[in-house]
Amino acid sequence: MHASVLIAGYLIVTLTPLVLSILQGRALRPFWDEISSGLAMTAFAILLVEFVLSGRFKVISARIGMDVTMRLHQLLARTALVFILIHPFLYQTPFLTFPVPWDVSRQLTLGLGIGSLASGLAGWILLPVLVLTAVLRDQLPYRYETWRLMHGVGAVLIAAMAMHHTLNAGRYSSDPLLAGFWVVLLALALGSLLYSYVIVPLKEASRPYLVTSVQKIARRTWELTIKARRGNELEFEAGQFVWLNLGHSPFSLHENPFSISSAPGNDSGIQFVIKQAGDFTSRIGEVSPGTTAFLDGPHGNLTLKGRTGTGIALIAGGVGVVPLLSIARQLDKDSDPRPLVLLYGNRLVDQIVYKDELRLLAGKDNCDVRFVLSEPEPGWSGLTGMIDRAMLDDVFGFEDASHWLYLVCGPSAMLDVVEKALIARGVPAHQIVSERFYYD
C-alpha cells in the first residue's frame, strides 16, 4: 500500500469521530469544552489504530518499512498521550457525578457517573505509565519478553477503560452511530492482537525449521543456519528479515528480529549473522543443531525489488552489513552486470564477517569492497575513521554516482550522516533506501 494511501486512510479513521459528532447537530457548548471532547475522541481513535500499526501487517509496512511504521507508532502514541493528559483540564462546564434531569442534552453540566469517572481516571493514569515504560524500555530491569507482555496487557486494559469511559461519559459518543464506530474500531484493534498472537503462531507451527549449524565467524558474532523440517524454504527477497523463535513454542514471546544474510534459494538453508549483545543473543553460541525454530516473516523493504540504478552501493556499519550481504550474494548469484560498491565499517578488524568471501567478491571486474576501521591495527591498509561525508565524496566521487541506488543499514548516527551526505551530493531521496535497527 502506497504511503499516501496509508496517510489518507489514517486521517479518515482518526477524524471520523469528529465528523460524526458534528453531524449530530447538537447545541454547542463553550469553545474549550468542544476542544476537550475533540482531543479525547481523536486520542482514543489514535490509540485503537496503534494496535494495527504494531501488528506487523505487510500491507502497512511493506512499502514504508517496519522501522518507519514503528517510529510512527511511537510518535502517535505520544501525541495521543498529550491529548489525553490535557483533555480534562480544558473543560469550563462544571461536572457532577450524576446526570441532572433538566439537562437532557448534557449541555449545562458534565454528568459523570462514578463508574465512568473511575474508568477515565484509571486510563488517564495508566497511559503515561505505558508510554514511559516503552520509551525507557532499555533501562528497565526486565527482559524484552516480560516488557512485551506487560505492554500488550496494559494496552488492552487502557483500551477497555477508555471504551467504558467514552461510551458512558462522552456526550457525542452516546449517539448510536458514533458508539457503533467505537465498537467496530475496538473490534479491529483486538482482532489485530488475535491475528498476531494466535493466527500467525498457528501458521508458524505448521512450518517448523531446524537449526543445522551454529558457527563463530567473527568477534562475538555467529552464523546460524536453519532448514525447513519439511516442504520448501521460506520465500523472501534479499535484504529482508524475520522474527526468529529458537527452541520455544510458536506462541511464545521469545522471538527477535534478525536480518537474513543468505541469498534466496540458498541450498544450505536460511542463514543469519547474530552478534552477542545481551539477553537471548548472549547465548547464541550455545544453541544446538536440531533445535526447533519458527519464523514470522519475511518483513522489510531494504530490497532491490521495484528499484533501479545504474550501479548499486551498499553502505553498512557493524551488523548492518547482514541484509546487504544477502543483496550482494543475490547480485553475484544473478551475475548482475551493474557496478557494485560495498562500503563496510567496523571498529576492529576481527569484527569483519566473511572477510575472505568479500575479498573474493572484490576481485570481480564490477565489484569494489572497501573495509573501514575506526580503530585499525598497525599495518592496516584499508580505510580508517568513520563513514562520513568526506569518505563518501572520495568513494562515490565519480560522474554518474547520483544515478546509483544506495542501500544503507547500520547505527542510527551513521544513517543520519550518510543520508544527509548523499542528498547533499545530489542523490535523489528515492534512490536512498535505509533500514534502522533503532528508531527512537
C-alpha positions in Angstrom: 0.0 0.0 0.0 1.4 3.4 -1.0 2.4 5.8 1.8 -0.1 8.4 0.6 -3.0 5.9 0.8 -1.9 4.9 4.3 -1.8 8.6 5.4 -5.2 9.3 3.9 -6.7 6.2 5.5 -5.2 7.0 8.9 -6.6 10.6 8.8 -10.1 9.3 7.7 -10.2 6.8 10.7 -8.9 9.2 13.3 -11.0 12.2 12.2 -14.3 10.2 11.7 -15.4 10.7 15.3 -15.2 14.5 14.9 -17.2 14.3 11.7 -19.9 12.1 13.2 -20.1 14.4 16.2 -20.6 17.5 14.0 -23.3 15.7 12.1 -25.3 15.1 15.2 -26.3 18.8 15.2 -26.2 19.2 18.9 -26.1 22.7 20.5 -22.6 23.8 21.0 -21.1 24.1 24.5 -18.3 26.6 25.4 -15.4 26.5 22.9 -12.9 24.8 25.2 -15.4 22.1 26.1 -15.7 21.2 22.5 -11.9 21.3 22.0 -11.5 19.0 25.0 -14.1 16.4 23.7 -12.5 16.6 20.3 -9.0 15.9 21.7 -10.3 13.0 23.7 -12.1 11.4 20.8 -9.1 11.8 18.4 -6.8 10.4 21.0 -9.0 7.3 21.6 -9.1 6.7 17.8 -5.3 7.0 17.6 -4.9 4.5 20.5 -7.1 1.9 18.8 -5.3 2.3 15.5 -2.0 1.8 17.4 -2.9 -1.8 17.8 -2.9 -2.2 14.0 0.3 -0.2 13.4 2.2 -2.5 15.7 0.8 -5.7 14.3 3.5 -6.5 11.6 0.9 -6.2 8.8 2.8 -6.3 5.5 0.0 -4.3 3.8 1.0 -1.4 6.0 4.8 -1.7 6.4 5.9 -3.3 3.1 6.3 0.0 1.2 7.5 2.3 4.0 9.5 -0.2 6.1 8.9 -1.7 9.5 11.3 0.8 11.2 9.2 3.7 9.8 5.9 2.0 10.9 7.2 1.5 14.4 8.6 5.1 14.6 5.1 6.3 13.7 3.6 4.0 16.3 5.9 5.7 18.9 5.2 9.3 17.8 1.5 8.9 17.5 1.2 7.2 21.0 3.0 10.2 22.5 0.6 12.5 20.6 -2.4 10.7 22.0 -0.8 10.9 25.5 -0.6 14.7 25.3 -4.2 14.9 24.1 -5.4 12.7 26.9 -3.4 14.4 29.7 -4.7 17.9 28.8 -8.2 16.9 27.9 -9.8 17.1 31.4 -8.3 20.4 32.3 -9.9 22.2 29.3 -13.5 21.8 30.4 -15.2 25.0 31.5 -18.5 23.5 32.3 -18.9 22.1 35.8 -19.3 18.4 36.2 -21.3 16.2 38.5 -21.0 12.5 39.3 -24.7 12.1 38.4 -26.8 13.4 35.5 -29.4 16.1 36.2 -33.0 15.7 34.8 -33.2 19.2 33.4 -30.0 18.8 31.3 -31.1 16.1 28.8 -28.7 17.4 26.1 -25.8 17.3 28.6 -25.0 20.8 27.7 -25.1 22.6 31.1 -23.2 20.0 33.2 -20.7 17.2 32.6 -22.6 14.4 34.2 -20.1 11.6 35.0 -21.2 8.5 36.8 -18.9 7.1 39.4 -18.0 4.2 37.1 -17.2 6.3 34.1 -15.2 8.7 36.2 -13.2 5.8 37.7 -12.5 4.2 34.3 -11.5 7.5 32.8 -9.2 8.3 35.7 -7.6 4.8 35.6 -6.9 5.1 31.9 -5.6 8.6 32.4 -3.1 7.3 35.0 -2.1 4.1 33.2 -1.5 5.6 29.7 1.6 7.7 30.8 3.0 4.6 32.5 2.6 2.6 29.3 4.3 5.2 27.2 7.1 5.9 29.6 7.9 2.2 30.0 8.1 1.9 26.2 10.4 5.0 25.9 12.6 3.7 28.8 12.5 0.0 27.8 16.2 -0.5 27.5 16.7 1.0 31.0 14.1 -1.2 32.7 15.2 -4.3 34.8 13.0 -6.6 32.7 13.7 -9.0 29.8 12.3 -7.9 26.5 9.7 -10.7 26.6 8.4 -9.5 30.0 8.2 -5.9 28.9 6.3 -7.0 25.7 3.7 -9.0 27.7 3.2 -6.1 30.1 3.0 -3.6 27.2 0.3 -5.7 25.5 -1.8 -6.4 28.5 -1.5 -2.7 29.6 -2.7 -1.5 26.1 -5.7 -3.8 26.3 -6.6 -2.6 29.8 -6.3 1.0 28.7 -8.4 0.4 25.6 -11.1 -1.2 27.7 -11.1 1.6 30.3 -11.2 4.2 27.6 -14.1 2.4 25.8 -16.1 2.3 29.0 -15.4 6.0 29.8 -16.1 7.1 26.2 -19.5 5.4 25.9 -20.7 6.3 29.3 -19.3 9.8 29.8 -19.0 11.1 26.2 -21.7 13.5 25.2 -21.3 12.7 21.5 -20.4 9.0 21.9 -23.8 8.3 23.3 -25.1 8.6 19.8 -25.7 5.1 18.3 -23.8 5.8 15.1 -20.7 7.0 16.9 -21.0 4.4 19.5 -21.1 1.8 16.8 -18.0 3.3 15.2 -16.1 2.8 18.5 -17.3 -0.8 18.8 -16.1 -1.6 15.3 -12.7 0.2 15.8 -12.2 -1.7 19.1 -13.0 -5.0 17.4 -10.4 -4.3 14.7 -7.8 -3.5 17.4 -8.5 -6.6 19.3 -8.7 -8.6 16.1 -5.2 -7.4 15.2 -4.0 -8.9 18.5 -5.8 -12.1 17.8 -4.1 -12.3 14.4 -0.6 -11.5 15.7 -0.7 -13.8 18.8 -2.9 -16.7 17.6 -3.3 -16.9 13.8 0.4 -16.1 13.0 1.7 -18.6 15.5 -0.6 -21.3 14.1 0.8 -20.6 10.7 4.4 -20.9 12.1 3.6 -24.1 13.9 2.6 -25.7 10.5 6.1 -24.8 9.1 8.8 -25.6 11.6 12.5 -25.3 11.0 15.6 -27.0 12.5 18.9 -25.4 13.3 21.6 -27.2 11.2 24.7 -25.3 12.3 26.0 -22.6 14.6 29.5 -21.2 13.8 31.5 -18.4 15.2 32.6 -16.2 12.3 33.9 -13.0 13.9 34.4 -11.3 17.3 31.3 -12.1 19.4 29.5 -12.9 16.1 27.9 -16.1 15.0 26.4 -17.6 11.8 23.2 -19.6 12.4 21.7 -21.8 9.7 18.3 -23.3 9.7 16.4 -25.5 7.2 12.7 -26.3 6.9 11.8 -29.6 8.6 9.5 -30.4 5.7 8.5 -28.6 2.5 10.1 -25.7 0.8 12.1 -23.0 2.4 10.8 -19.5 3.2 10.4 -17.3 0.1 11.9 -13.9 0.7 13.7 -11.0 -1.1 17.4 -10.4 -0.5 17.6 -7.8 2.3 14.6 -8.8 4.3 14.3 -10.0 7.9 12.2 -12.3 10.1 11.2 -12.6 13.7 13.2 -15.7 14.8 12.0 -18.0 17.6 14.5 -20.6 18.7 13.6 -23.5 21.0 10.3 -22.2 22.2 6.6 -22.7 21.4 5.4 -20.7 18.3 3.0 -19.0 20.8 5.9 -17.8 22.9 7.0 -14.2 23.1 10.6 -15.3 22.8 11.3 -14.1 19.3 13.7 -11.5 18.0 14.1 -9.8 14.6 17.1 -10.8 12.6 18.1 -10.0 9.0 18.7 -12.9 6.6 22.3 -13.0 5.4 21.9 -15.7 2.8 20.6 -15.2 -0.7 17.2 -16.6 -1.6 17.3 -20.2 -2.8 20.5 -21.0 -0.9 20.9 -24.8 -0.8 22.5 -24.7 2.6 19.3 -23.2 4.1 18.5 -19.8 5.6 21.4 -18.1 7.3 21.6 -15.3 9.9 24.6 -13.4 11.3 23.9 -12.7 15.0 26.1 -10.6 17.3 26.2 -11.2 21.0 24.5 -8.1 22.5 22.7 -9.3 25.6 19.6 -11.3 26.6 18.9 -14.0 24.0 21.9 -13.2 21.8 24.4 -13.6 24.6 23.8 -17.3 24.5 23.6 -17.7 20.7 26.7 -19.9 20.7 25.0 -22.4 23.0 22.2 -23.2 20.5 22.5 -26.8 19.5 21.9 -28.2 16.0 18.5 -29.8 15.9 16.8 -27.0 17.9 13.4 -26.2 16.6 12.9 -22.8 15.1 9.9 -20.8 13.9 9.8 -17.8 11.6 7.4 -14.8 11.3 8.2 -13.1 8.0 9.6 -12.1 5.7 9.4 -8.4 6.5 11.3 -5.3 5.4 11.7 -3.2 2.3 15.5 -2.9 2.2 15.4 -4.7 -1.2 16.1 -4.2 -4.8 12.5 -5.1 -5.8 10.9 -2.3 -7.9 14.1 -0.1 -7.7 16.6 0.8 -10.4 20.0 2.3 -10.6 23.0 2.4 -12.9 25.0 1.0 -10.1 24.5 -0.5 -6.6 26.0 1.0 -3.5 25.8 -1.0 -0.2 26.8 1.1 2.8 27.0 -0.8 6.2 28.0 -0.3 9.8 28.7 -3.3 12.0 25.9 -5.9 11.9 24.1 -3.6 9.5 26.0 -5.5 6.8 23.8 -8.6 7.2 20.9 -7.7 4.9 23.4 -6.1 2.5 25.3 -9.4 2.4 22.2 -11.1 1.2 21.8 -8.5 -1.5 25.5 -8.8 -2.6 25.2 -12.5 -2.7 22.0 -12.3 -4.8 23.6 -9.9 -7.2 26.6 -12.2 -7.6 24.3 -15.3 -8.0 22.4 -13.5 -10.7 25.6 -12.3 -12.4 24.2 -8.7 -12.3 26.4 -6.7 -14.7 26.0 -3.3 -12.8 28.9 -2.0 -10.8 28.7 -2.7 -7.1 30.4 -1.0 -4.2 30.3 -2.3 -0.7 31.5 0.2 2.0 31.6 -1.7 5.2 32.6 -0.1 8.5 33.6 -1.7 11.9 35.6 -0.7 14.9 38.1 -3.6 14.9 39.4 -5.9 12.1 38.2 -9.1 13.9 34.7 -7.8 13.7 34.6 -8.1 9.9 32.4 -11.0 8.9 33.0 -13.2 5.8 36.3 -11.3 5.1 37.6 -13.9 2.7 34.3 -14.2 0.8 34.1 -10.4 0.4 37.7 -10.2 -0.8 36.9 -12.8 -3.5 33.9 -10.6 -4.4 36.1 -7.6 -4.6 38.3 -9.5 -7.2 35.5 -9.4 -9.7 35.5 -6.9 -12.5 32.4 -5.0 -11.5 32.8 -5.1 -7.7 34.6 -2.9 -5.2 34.7 -3.8 -1.5 36.1 -1.2 0.9 36.6 -2.1 4.6 36.6 0.8 7.1 38.0 0.6 10.6 37.7 3.2 13.3 40.4 1.6 15.5 42.8 -0.1 13.0 45.7 -2.2 14.0 49.2 -1.3 12.9 49.8 -2.2 9.2 46.1 -1.8 8.3 45.9 -0.8 4.6 42.2 -0.2 4.3 40.2 3.0 5.0 40.2 4.4 8.5 37.9 6.5 10.6 34.1 6.8 10.4 31.9 6.6 7.3 31.3 10.3 6.9 30.7 12.9 4.1 34.4 13.1 3.2 34.7 9.4 2.8 31.5 9.2 0.7 32.8 12.0 -1.5 36.0 10.1 -2.0 34.4 6.7 -2.7 31.5 7.9 -4.8 33.1 10.9 -6.4 32.6 9.6 -10.0 30.4 11.3 -12.5 27.1 9.3 -12.6 27.1 8.4 -8.8 23.8 10.4 -8.4 22.1 7.8 -10.6 23.1 4.8 -8.4 20.9 3.0 -6.0 22.1 3.3 -2.3 21.1 0.8 0.3 22.2 1.7 3.8 22.0 -0.2 7.1 23.7 0.3 10.5 23.7 2.5 13.6 21.3 5.5 13.5 24.0 8.0 13.8 25.7 6.6 10.7 22.5 6.5 8.8 21.8 10.2 9.5 25.3 11.2 8.3 25.1 9.0 5.1 21.6 10.1 4.1 22.4 13.8 4.5 25.7 13.4 2.7 24.2 11.6 -0.2 21.4 14.1 -0.6 23.9 16.9 -0.5 25.8 15.1 -3.3 22.6 15.3 -5.5 21.4 11.7 -5.0 17.5 11.8 -5.1 15.9 10.7 -1.9 14.0 7.9 -3.6 17.4 6.4 -4.6 18.4 6.0 -0.9 16.9 3.1 0.9 17.8 2.6 4.6 16.7 0.4 7.5 17.2 1.3 11.1 17.6 -1.2 13.9 16.8 1.5 16.4 14.2 4.1 15.6 13.7 6.1 18.8 
